[in-house]
Amino acid sequence: MDLFTKELLINFLFILLALCLLQILYMATYAYRSKELKGWIIALFPIVSLALCMVFPLISNEDNIWDLRYVPFILGGLYGGYKLGLIQIGMALLIRYLLGGLGFYSAAVVIIITGIALCILSKYYLKMNLKQKLLLSVTLLVIGITISQTLEAVSFSVHLTGWFLLEYYIINILGLIISTILWEGIHTYSVLLQDLIKSEKLKMVSHLAASISHEVRNPLTVSRGFIQLLFEETSSEKRREFASFALQELDRATDIINDYLTFAKPAIEKNEKININEEIQLAINVICPLSTMNGVEIEQEISDPEQNQFMTIGERKKFQQCLINIMKNGIESMDSKGGKLQIQLSGFQDTVNITISDQGVGMSQEQINRLGQPYFTTKEKGTGLGMMVSYSIVKGMNGIIHVSSELGKGTCFKLTLPAFQQQMDL
């Protein structure tokens, strides 16, 4: 393999490098569930390839420069449209002018003619199938190279050998075909990834809808049964008992619907100052019967609660619901075997930290990563709504939840919330 072929293959590697970076970017958008790539980001890759091919060419003599500039130039113009085509024309002319040599004028003519043709044909190109795209792009490439060689021969009496021209044509054509196929594959792959993300979201919604309908149907069915018994029962005491049971079940159905609405709309509707010390104590009072029933001891550690009244901004009822959900999960994770539920409250600069630790069964890292997702729960009888709602509430208060756990030893939830700095009266 001679030096000329090696240098042109290095040019081709510049093109492949840009395509590989584009593929990596598409995969990153899927992995991190980012928004779909914008057009100007995709346009950077043919521009980078074009610049590298022209800046690091094989220079055959002082007047003529040989490279694979037409491959990224044609691909960028056909896929990117007239806007990218005009940018490429300007950039290619500027780089070629800075490189110097008498061949600038002939190269400028070819760049302008080819660029205008690309701008015109780009709107039809995207509607073609792969064979038509390859045929059109190769035709434009061959015409561009032929015009360039003809102008060189007429202007500077440059006559190249047949083998040299054949090798140059073959490498350009093969490079364009391979690049086009790779570009099409990357584009198709990105579309499939976006469709996969959408299907995952639809699947998530379907699971959530099934969970909601199942959970709501149970209390409604029980309520209907008690209401039927009201018509059959003559004792006033029994009628009041049945009515009480029916109301409790309807309240449970309302709570489930409220959980769903909280997840669907995590933003805090009513901002108010919240005394975190008081809310923790209220949550403990609510959860105490459940902890007693499960043999769980609740320990709280609040540094000098009378002096340190930690405050934040949010909605009291939702914040209390968040604390109760996390404490309830911690108690239930100990599975009636007893243990301790430790609650710590501390402040650091502009943040307040609430730590809730249990001695339950713990979770794996995979389970931790899925916490807060719809329809995910580690309990046999659960919907995952409680934890989902808790994450939504904390997010709505501009806070974060960090979870650490070890199988067989327990789980620790750390809630970090922005502190409300109360001004002291002078």
Backbone hydrogen bonds, N-H to C=O, Kabsch-Sander energy under -0.5 kcal/mol:
donor,donor_aa,acceptor,acceptor_aa,energy
6,K,2,D,-1.9
7,E,3,L,-2.5
8,L,4,F,-2.0
9,L,5,T,-2.2
10,I,6,K,-1.8
11,N,7,E,-1.8
12,F,8,L,-2.0
13,L,9,L,-1.7
14,F,10,I,-1.4
15,I,11,N,-1.3
16,L,12,F,-2.3
17,L,13,L,-2.5
18,A,14,F,-1.6
19,L,15,I,-1.8
20,C,16,L,-2.5
21,L,17,L,-2.2
22,L,18,A,-1.9
23,Q,19,L,-2.2
24,I,20,C,-2.4
25,L,21,L,-2.1
26,Y,22,L,-2.1
27,M,23,Q,-2.2
28,A,24,I,-2.2
29,T,25,L,-2.0
30,Y,26,Y,-1.4
31,A,27,M,-2.7
32,Y,28,A,-2.4
33,R,30,Y,-0.9
34,S,29,T,-2.1
41,I,38,K,-0.6
42,I,38,K,-1.5
43,A,39,G,-2.0
44,L,40,W,-0.6
44,L,41,I,-0.9
45,F,42,I,-1.2
47,I,43,A,-1.3
48,V,44,L,-2.5
49,S,45,F,-2.2
50,L,46,P,-2.5
51,A,47,I,-2.3
52,L,48,V,-2.4
53,C,49,S,-2.5
54,M,50,L,-1.7
55,V,51,A,-2.4
56,F,52,L,-2.1
58,L,66,W,-2.5
59,I,57,P,-0.7
60,S,58,L,-0.7
60,S,64,N,-0.6
61,N,64,N,-1.2
66,W,58,L,-2.1
71,V,68,L,-1.3
73,F,69,R,-1.9
74,I,70,Y,-2.5
75,L,71,V,-2.2
76,G,72,P,-2.7
77,G,73,F,-1.8
78,L,74,I,-2.4
79,Y,75,L,-2.5
80,G,76,G,-2.3
81,G,77,G,-1.2
84,L,80,G,-0.6
85,G,81,G,-2.2
86,L,82,Y,-2.6
87,I,83,K,-1.8
88,Q,84,L,-2.5
89,I,85,G,-2.1
90,G,86,L,-2.2
91,M,87,I,-2.4
92,A,88,Q,-2.9
93,L,89,I,-2.3
94,L,90,G,-2.0
95,I,91,M,-2.5
96,R,92,A,-2.4
97,Y,93,L,-2.0
98,L,94,L,-2.2
99,L,95,I,-1.9
100,G,96,R,-1.0
100,G,97,Y,-0.5
103,G,63,D,-1.3
104,F,101,G,-1.3
105,Y,102,L,-0.7
107,A,103,G,-2.2
108,A,104,F,-2.7
109,V,105,Y,-1.9
110,V,106,S,-1.8
111,I,107,A,-2.6
112,I,108,A,-2.5
113,I,109,V,-2.5
114,T,110,V,-2.8
115,G,111,I,-2.5
116,I,112,I,-2.3
117,A,113,I,-2.1
118,L,114,T,-2.3
119,C,115,G,-2.1
120,I,116,I,-1.8
121,L,117,A,-2.5
122,S,118,L,-1.8
124,Y,121,L,-1.1
125,Y,121,L,-1.9
126,L,122,S,-1.2
127,K,124,Y,-0.8
128,M,125,Y,-1.7
133,K,129,N,-2.3
134,L,130,L,-2.5
135,L,131,K,-2.4
136,L,132,Q,-2.5
137,S,133,K,-2.6
138,V,134,L,-2.5
139,T,135,L,-2.1
140,L,136,L,-2.4
141,L,137,S,-2.1
142,V,138,V,-2.7
143,I,139,T,-2.5
144,G,140,L,-2.4
145,I,141,L,-2.6
146,T,142,V,-2.5
147,I,143,I,-2.6
148,S,144,G,-2.1
149,Q,145,I,-2.6
150,T,146,T,-2.4
151,L,147,I,-2.5
152,E,148,S,-2.0
153,A,149,Q,-2.4
154,V,150,T,-2.4
155,S,151,L,-2.7
156,F,152,E,-2.3
157,S,153,A,-0.9
158,V,152,E,-1.2
159,H,157,S,-0.8
160,L,158,V,-0.6
165,L,161,T,-2.2
166,L,162,G,-2.4
167,E,163,W,-2.4
168,Y,164,F,-2.2
169,Y,165,L,-2.8
170,I,166,L,-2.6
171,I,167,E,-2.4
172,N,168,Y,-1.9
173,I,169,Y,-2.8
174,L,170,I,-3.0
175,G,171,I,-2.4
176,L,172,N,-2.3
177,I,173,I,-2.5
178,I,174,L,-2.7
179,S,175,G,-2.2
180,T,176,L,-2.5
181,I,177,I,-2.4
182,L,178,I,-2.4
183,W,179,S,-2.7
184,E,180,T,-2.6
185,G,181,I,-2.4
186,I,182,L,-2.7
187,H,183,W,-2.6
188,T,184,E,-2.7
189,Y,185,G,-2.4
190,S,186,I,-2.3
191,V,187,H,-2.0
192,L,188,T,-2.1
193,L,189,Y,-2.1
194,Q,190,S,-2.2
195,D,191,V,-2.4
196,L,192,L,-2.2
197,I,193,L,-2.3
198,K,194,Q,-2.2
199,S,195,D,-2.6
200,E,196,L,-2.3
201,K,197,I,-2.0
202,L,198,K,-2.4
203,K,199,S,-2.6
204,M,200,E,-2.3
205,V,201,K,-2.3
206,S,202,L,-2.5
207,H,203,K,-2.4
208,L,204,M,-2.4
209,A,205,V,-2.8
210,A,206,S,-2.4
211,S,207,H,-2.5
212,I,208,L,-2.8
213,S,209,A,-2.7
214,H,210,A,-2.1
215,E,211,S,-2.6
216,V,212,I,-2.7
217,R,213,S,-1.9
218,N,214,H,-1.4
220,L,216,V,-1.7
221,T,217,R,-2.5
222,V,218,N,-2.2
223,S,219,P,-2.6
224,R,220,L,-2.3
225,G,221,T,-1.9
226,F,222,V,-2.2
227,I,223,S,-2.3
228,Q,224,R,-2.0
229,L,225,G,-1.8
230,L,226,F,-1.5
231,F,227,I,-1.0
231,F,228,Q,-0.6
232,E,228,Q,-0.9
233,E,229,L,-2.5
239,R,235,S,-2.2
240,R,236,S,-2.2
241,E,237,E,-2.0
242,F,238,K,-2.9
243,A,239,R,-2.5
244,S,240,R,-2.3
245,F,241,E,-2.2
246,A,242,F,-2.4
247,L,243,A,-2.3
248,Q,244,S,-2.1
249,E,245,F,-2.1
250,L,246,A,-2.1
251,D,247,L,-2.3
252,R,248,Q,-1.9
253,A,249,E,-2.1
254,T,250,L,-2.1
255,D,251,D,-2.3
256,I,252,R,-2.0
257,I,253,A,-2.1
258,N,254,T,-2.5
259,D,255,D,-2.2
260,Y,256,I,-1.9
261,L,257,I,-2.4
262,T,258,N,-2.4
263,F,259,D,-2.0
264,A,260,Y,-2.5
265,K,261,L,-2.0
268,I,396,G,-0.5
269,E,267,A,-0.5
271,N,269,E,-0.5
272,E,314,G,-2.0
274,I,312,T,-3.1
276,I,274,I,-1.0
276,I,310,F,-2.2
277,N,310,F,-0.7
279,E,275,N,-2.1
280,I,276,I,-2.4
281,Q,277,N,-1.8
282,L,278,E,-2.4
283,A,279,E,-2.3
284,I,280,I,-2.3
285,N,281,Q,-2.2
286,V,282,L,-2.0
287,I,283,A,-2.2
288,C,284,I,-1.4
291,S,287,I,-2.1
292,T,288,C,-2.6
293,M,289,P,-2.1
294,N,290,L,-1.6
295,G,292,T,-1.0
296,V,291,S,-3.4
297,E,339,G,-2.9
299,E,297,E,-0.6
299,E,341,L,-2.6
301,E,343,I,-3.2
303,S,301,E,-0.5
303,S,345,L,-1.0
304,D,302,I,-0.5
307,Q,304,D,-0.9
308,N,304,D,-2.8
309,Q,307,Q,-0.9
310,F,308,N,-1.0
312,T,274,I,-1.7
314,G,272,E,-2.2
316,R,314,G,-0.6
319,F,315,E,-2.6
320,Q,316,R,-2.8
321,Q,317,K,-2.0
322,C,318,K,-2.2
323,L,319,F,-2.2
324,I,320,Q,-2.4
325,N,321,Q,-2.4
326,I,322,C,-2.0
327,M,323,L,-2.6
328,K,324,I,-2.9
329,N,325,N,-2.2
330,G,326,I,-2.1
331,I,327,M,-2.4
332,E,328,K,-2.6
333,S,329,N,-1.7
334,M,330,G,-0.5
334,M,331,I,-1.2
335,D,332,E,-1.3
337,K,334,M,-2.1
338,G,294,N,-0.7
339,G,295,G,-1.1
341,L,297,E,-2.9
342,Q,340,K,-0.6
342,Q,357,S,-2.3
343,I,299,E,-3.0
344,Q,355,T,-2.7
345,L,301,E,-2.1
346,S,353,N,-2.3
348,F,351,T,-2.6
351,T,348,F,-2.1
352,V,417,L,-2.9
353,N,346,S,-3.3
354,I,415,L,-2.7
355,T,344,Q,-2.6
355,T,353,N,-0.5
356,I,354,I,-0.5
356,I,413,F,-2.9
357,S,342,Q,-2.8
357,S,355,T,-0.5
358,D,411,T,-2.5
361,V,333,S,-1.1
368,I,364,S,-2.1
369,N,365,Q,-2.2
370,R,366,E,-1.0
371,L,367,Q,-0.5
371,L,368,I,-1.2
373,Q,370,R,-1.9
375,Y,383,T,-0.6
376,F,373,Q,-1.4
377,T,375,Y,-0.5
382,G,380,E,-0.7
388,M,384,G,-1.7
389,V,385,L,-2.8
390,S,386,G,-2.1
391,Y,387,M,-2.4
392,S,388,M,-1.8
393,I,389,V,-2.6
394,V,390,S,-2.4
395,K,391,Y,-2.2
396,G,392,S,-2.2
397,M,393,I,-1.2
398,N,395,K,-1.8
399,G,394,V,-2.7
400,I,416,T,-2.0
402,H,414,K,-2.5
404,S,412,C,-2.2
406,E,410,G,-2.2
408,G,361,V,-3.7
409,K,406,E,-2.3
410,G,406,E,-1.7
412,C,404,S,-3.1
413,F,356,I,-2.8
414,K,402,H,-2.7
414,K,412,C,-0.5
415,L,354,I,-3.3
415,L,413,F,-0.6
416,T,400,I,-2.5
416,T,414,K,-0.6
417,L,352,V,-2.6
417,L,415,L,-0.6
419,A,350,D,-2.9
420,F,311,M,-2.5
421,Q,419,A,-0.7
422,Q,420,F,-0.9
